Amino acid sequence: VIDSQTKKHSWWTAATDEGNEGRWYWINSLSLVGEFVWHSGQPNDLDFKSNCMQLYNGYSYEGDDIPCSSNHNPICQKMI
C-alpha cells in the first residue's frame, strides 16, 4: 500500500496570487481560479503571505490559501 493511500494529506495545486494579490490564477494557463474550488471563507489571506493554494484534507479537499513555504505533496499534471 502506497503511503499516500493510507494517510490523509493536503495537496499542492498550481494556483497562486503571487505578484497579483487577491487575483488567484492557475500558473500553467493564467486563467482565473473558479470560486467553486475554495472552501467557504477562503482565500482569507490577511497578511499577504499565503500565496499558494492547497487542497486541504480538513476541508474535504477544498481550496485553502497558505504560505508557499509549507510542506505538502504535489498534484502533477500530465499533458494528453
Sequence and secondary structure as in RCSB ss.txt:
>XXXX:A:sequence
VIDSQTKKHSWWTAATDEGNEGRWYWINSLSLVGEFVWHSGQPNDLDFKSNCMQLYNGYSYEGDDIPCSSNHNPI
CQKMI
>XXXX:A:secstr
  HHHHS   EEEEEE TTSTT  EETTT  B  GGGB TT    SSS   EEEEEGGGTTEEEEE TTS  EE 
     
